[in-house]
C-alpha cells in the first residue's frame, strides 16, 4: 500500500520482521558501530525489554557504556539500537539508526567470500519475504561482487512538507504526499 501512496512500483524487494532482523544480524556475525555512551545505555535498557516482552534474541549481554567508541553488537543489541526512540532526537533519528545498521551489514557482506555469502544466504533467505525466486537469489549471489560495490542510497520519508499532528490522541506526521512522492520517484527512477 505504501508504494501505491508514493506512486512507485517496487520489484525485487526483500523485507524482514523485527524477530528475523535480530537473527539475521546474528547469522552475519554481528555488526560494529560507533556509538555514544548514551546510545549504549539505551541499548542496555532496550535489550532487556526486547528479550522479556518480545522474546527477541537470547543471551545479549550488557555493554560497557562508560565510553564513546566502536562496539560489536549482536542481533538483539542491534535491534535495540534500531528501536531506540528516546536517546537521540526524534523518530527520524530512529529510522536513521535502522539505515545505519543495514549499511553496516551490507559493508560486512562486502568482505565475505562467495562461499561465505552462499552459507549466509542459506541461513538468511528463509527469514526474508521477497518476490525473487530461488534462482533469482542464486543469480544475484553469483554477481554479488559487482552489486556489493554499489553505493547505497537511502531516503527518509517524509523529507519535505510535513507537520506534527494528533489523531485520536496519537502523535503523527501529516505530509504532503504529492511533494514527497515526487522526491521518492526521483530518487528511485533517476
C-alpha positions as a Markdown table, in Angstrom:
| # | Residue | x | y | z |
|---|---|---|---|---|
| 1 | Unk | 0.0 | 0.0 | 0.0 |
| 2 | Unk | 2.8 | 2.5 | 0.9 |
| 3 | Unk | 4.3 | 2.1 | -2.5 |
| 4 | Unk | 1.0 | 3.0 | -4.1 |
| 5 | Unk | 0.8 | 6.1 | -2.0 |
| 6 | Unk | 4.1 | 7.3 | -3.4 |
| 7 | Unk | 3.4 | 6.2 | -7.0 |
| 8 | Unk | 6.2 | 3.7 | -7.3 |
| 9 | Unk | 6.2 | 0.0 | -8.3 |
| 10 | Unk | 8.8 | -2.0 | -6.4 |
| 11 | Unk | 10.0 | -5.2 | -7.9 |
| 12 | Unk | 12.8 | -7.4 | -6.5 |
| 13 | Unk | 12.2 | -6.4 | -2.9 |
| 14 | Unk | 13.2 | -8.1 | 0.4 |
| 15 | Unk | 11.6 | -7.5 | 3.8 |
| 16 | Unk | 12.1 | -8.9 | 7.3 |
| 17 | Unk | 10.3 | -8.5 | 10.6 |
| 18 | Unk | 11.9 | -7.5 | 13.9 |
| 19 | Unk | 12.3 | -11.0 | 15.1 |
| 20 | Unk | 14.2 | -12.1 | 12.0 |
| 21 | Unk | 16.2 | -8.9 | 11.8 |
| 22 | Unk | 17.9 | -9.9 | 15.1 |
| 23 | Unk | 18.5 | -13.4 | 13.8 |
| 24 | Unk | 20.0 | -12.1 | 10.5 |
| 25 | Unk | 22.4 | -9.8 | 12.3 |
| 26 | Unk | 23.5 | -12.9 | 14.4 |
| 27 | Unk | 23.9 | -15.0 | 11.3 |
| 28 | Unk | 26.1 | -12.3 | 9.8 |
| 29 | Unk | 28.3 | -12.4 | 13.0 |
| 30 | Unk | 27.0 | -9.1 | 14.4 |
| 31 | Unk | 27.9 | -5.6 | 13.4 |
| 32 | Unk | 30.4 | -3.0 | 14.5 |
| 33 | Unk | 29.0 | 0.5 | 15.1 |
| 34 | Unk | 30.4 | 3.8 | 16.5 |
| 35 | Unk | 28.2 | 4.6 | 19.5 |
| 36 | Unk | 28.0 | 7.2 | 22.2 |
| 37 | Unk | 27.8 | 6.1 | 25.8 |
| 38 | Unk | 24.2 | 7.4 | 25.9 |
| 39 | Unk | 23.3 | 5.2 | 22.9 |
| 40 | Unk | 24.9 | 2.2 | 24.6 |
| 41 | Unk | 23.0 | 2.9 | 27.8 |
| 42 | Unk | 19.7 | 2.9 | 25.9 |
| 43 | Unk | 20.7 | -0.3 | 24.1 |
| 44 | Unk | 21.1 | -1.9 | 27.5 |
| 45 | Unk | 17.6 | -0.8 | 28.5 |
| 46 | Unk | 16.0 | -2.0 | 25.3 |
| 47 | Unk | 17.9 | -5.3 | 25.2 |
| 48 | Unk | 16.1 | -6.3 | 28.4 |
| 49 | Unk | 12.8 | -5.1 | 27.1 |
| 50 | Unk | 13.2 | -6.9 | 23.7 |
| 51 | Unk | 14.1 | -10.2 | 25.4 |
| 52 | Unk | 11.4 | -10.1 | 28.1 |
| 53 | Unk | 8.5 | -8.6 | 26.1 |
| 54 | Unk | 9.0 | -9.7 | 22.5 |
| 55 | Unk | 11.1 | -12.8 | 23.1 |
| 56 | Unk | 13.6 | -11.5 | 20.5 |
| 57 | Unk | 17.1 | -12.8 | 20.9 |
| 58 | Unk | 18.7 | -14.5 | 23.8 |
| 59 | Unk | 21.8 | -14.0 | 25.9 |
| 60 | Unk | 22.5 | -10.5 | 24.8 |
| 61 | Unk | 25.0 | -9.2 | 27.3 |
| 62 | Unk | 25.1 | -5.7 | 28.7 |
| 63 | Unk | 27.6 | -3.3 | 27.1 |
| 64 | Unk | 30.0 | -1.2 | 29.0 |
| 65 | Unk | 28.6 | 2.3 | 28.5 |
| 66 | Unk | 31.5 | 4.2 | 30.1 |
| 67 | Unk | 33.0 | 5.3 | 26.7 |
| 68 | Unk | 32.1 | 6.5 | 23.2 |
| 69 | Unk | 33.6 | 4.3 | 20.6 |
| 70 | Unk | 33.1 | 1.2 | 18.3 |
| 71 | Unk | 31.1 | -1.6 | 19.8 |
| 72 | Unk | 30.4 | -5.0 | 18.4 |
| 73 | Unk | 26.6 | -5.7 | 18.6 |
| 74 | Unk | 24.8 | -9.0 | 18.3 |
| 75 | Unk | 21.3 | -9.2 | 16.8 |
| 76 | Unk | 19.4 | -8.3 | 19.9 |
| 77 | Unk | 21.7 | -5.4 | 20.7 |
| 78 | Unk | 21.5 | -4.1 | 17.1 |
| 79 | Unk | 17.7 | -4.3 | 17.2 |
| 80 | Unk | 17.6 | -2.4 | 20.5 |
| 81 | Unk | 19.8 | 0.3 | 18.9 |
| 82 | Unk | 17.4 | 0.5 | 15.9 |
| 83 | Unk | 14.3 | 0.7 | 18.1 |
| 84 | Unk | 15.6 | 3.3 | 20.5 |
| 85 | Unk | 13.1 | 6.2 | 20.5 |
| 86 | Unk | 14.4 | 8.2 | 23.4 |
| 87 | Unk | 18.2 | 8.8 | 23.5 |
| 88 | Unk | 18.8 | 10.9 | 20.4 |
| 89 | Unk | 16.2 | 13.0 | 18.7 |
| 90 | Unk | 13.0 | 12.0 | 17.0 |
| 91 | Unk | 11.6 | 9.1 | 15.1 |
| 92 | Unk | 13.8 | 10.4 | 12.2 |
| 93 | Unk | 16.8 | 9.6 | 14.3 |
| 94 | Unk | 15.5 | 6.1 | 14.9 |
| 95 | Unk | 15.0 | 5.4 | 11.2 |
| 96 | Unk | 18.5 | 6.8 | 10.6 |
| 97 | Unk | 19.8 | 4.2 | 13.1 |
| 98 | Unk | 18.0 | 1.5 | 11.2 |
| 99 | Unk | 19.6 | 2.6 | 7.9 |
| 100 | Unk | 23.0 | 2.7 | 9.7 |
| 101 | Unk | 22.7 | -1.0 | 10.8 |
| 102 | Unk | 21.6 | -2.1 | 7.4 |
| 103 | Unk | 24.5 | -0.3 | 5.8 |
| 104 | Unk | 26.9 | -1.9 | 8.3 |
| 105 | Unk | 25.6 | -5.4 | 7.4 |
| 106 | Unk | 26.0 | -4.6 | 3.7 |
| 107 | Unk | 29.5 | -3.3 | 4.3 |
| 108 | Unk | 30.3 | -6.5 | 6.2 |
| 109 | Unk | 29.0 | -8.6 | 3.4 |
| 110 | Unk | 31.5 | -6.9 | 1.0 |
| 111 | Unk | 34.3 | -8.6 | 2.9 |
| 112 | Unk | 32.8 | -12.1 | 2.7 |
| 113 | Unk | 33.9 | -14.7 | 0.1 |
| 114 | Unk | 31.4 | -16.2 | -2.3 |
| 115 | Unk | 31.2 | -19.4 | -0.3 |
| 116 | Unk | 30.7 | -17.4 | 2.9 |
| 117 | Unk | 27.9 | -15.4 | 1.2 |
| 118 | Unk | 26.3 | -18.6 | 0.0 |
| 119 | Unk | 26.3 | -20.0 | 3.5 |
| 120 | Unk | 24.9 | -16.8 | 4.9 |
| 121 | Unk | 22.2 | -16.7 | 2.2 |
| 122 | Unk | 21.1 | -20.2 | 3.1 |
| 123 | Unk | 20.6 | -19.2 | 6.7 |
| 124 | Unk | 19.0 | -15.8 | 5.9 |
| 125 | Unk | 16.7 | -16.4 | 2.9 |
| 126 | Unk | 14.1 | -18.4 | 4.9 |
| 127 | Unk | 13.7 | -15.4 | 7.1 |
| 128 | Unk | 13.1 | -13.0 | 4.2 |
| 129 | Unk | 9.9 | -12.1 | 2.4 |
| 130 | Unk | 10.7 | -11.4 | -1.2 |
| 131 | Unk | 9.3 | -11.6 | -4.7 |
| 132 | Unk | 12.6 | -13.1 | -6.0 |
| 133 | Unk | 12.7 | -16.8 | -6.9 |
| 134 | Unk | 15.4 | -19.1 | -5.6 |
| 135 | Unk | 17.0 | -18.9 | -9.0 |
| 136 | Unk | 17.0 | -15.1 | -8.9 |
| 137 | Unk | 18.6 | -15.2 | -5.5 |
| 138 | Unk | 21.3 | -17.5 | -6.7 |
| 139 | Unk | 22.0 | -15.4 | -9.7 |
| 140 | Unk | 22.3 | -12.3 | -7.5 |
| 141 | Unk | 24.6 | -14.2 | -5.2 |
| 142 | Unk | 26.9 | -15.2 | -8.1 |
| 143 | Unk | 27.0 | -11.5 | -9.2 |
| 144 | Unk | 27.4 | -10.2 | -5.7 |
| 145 | Unk | 31.0 | -9.0 | -6.3 |
| 146 | Unk | 29.6 | -6.4 | -8.7 |
| 147 | Unk | 26.4 | -5.5 | -6.7 |
| 148 | Unk | 28.0 | -5.2 | -3.3 |
| 149 | Unk | 30.3 | -2.4 | -4.6 |
| 150 | Unk | 27.3 | -0.2 | -5.4 |
| 151 | Unk | 26.9 | 2.9 | -3.3 |
| 152 | Unk | 23.9 | 2.5 | -1.0 |
| 153 | Unk | 21.5 | 5.4 | -1.3 |
| 154 | Unk | 18.9 | 6.0 | 1.4 |
| 155 | Unk | 16.0 | 8.3 | 1.7 |
| 156 | Unk | 13.9 | 9.3 | 4.7 |
| 157 | Unk | 10.2 | 10.0 | 4.2 |
| 158 | Unk | 8.8 | 12.4 | 4.9 |
| 159 | Unk | 11.7 | 14.5 | 3.7 |
| 160 | Unk | 9.8 | 17.7 | 3.0 |
| 161 | Unk | 6.4 | 19.3 | 3.6 |
| 162 | Unk | 5.2 | 17.7 | 6.8 |
| 163 | Unk | 4.0 | 18.8 | 10.2 |
| 164 | Unk | 3.2 | 17.3 | 13.6 |
| 165 | Unk | -0.4 | 16.5 | 14.3 |
| 166 | Unk | -2.5 | 14.5 | 16.7 |
| 167 | Unk | -5.1 | 12.0 | 15.5 |
| 168 | Unk | -7.1 | 10.0 | 18.1 |
| 169 | Unk | -4.6 | 11.0 | 20.8 |
| 170 | Unk | -1.6 | 9.8 | 18.8 |
| 171 | Unk | 1.3 | 11.9 | 17.6 |
| 172 | Unk | 1.7 | 11.6 | 13.9 |
| 173 | Unk | 3.2 | 13.4 | 10.9 |
| 174 | Unk | 0.9 | 14.8 | 8.3 |
| 175 | Unk | 2.6 | 15.0 | 5.0 |
| 176 | Unk | 2.1 | 16.4 | 1.6 |
| 177 | Unk | 2.0 | 13.2 | -0.4 |
| 178 | Unk | 2.5 | 14.8 | -3.8 |
| 179 | Unk | 5.8 | 16.5 | -3.0 |
| 180 | Unk | 7.2 | 13.5 | -1.1 |
| 181 | Unk | 6.0 | 11.1 | -3.8 |
| 182 | Unk | 7.9 | 13.2 | -6.4 |
| 183 | Unk | 11.0 | 13.0 | -4.3 |
| 184 | Unk | 10.7 | 9.2 | -3.9 |
| 185 | Unk | 10.1 | 8.8 | -7.6 |
| 186 | Unk | 13.0 | 11.0 | -8.5 |
| 187 | Unk | 15.3 | 9.0 | -6.1 |
| 188 | Unk | 14.3 | 5.6 | -7.4 |
| 189 | Unk | 13.9 | 6.3 | -11.1 |
| 190 | Unk | 16.5 | 8.9 | -11.7 |
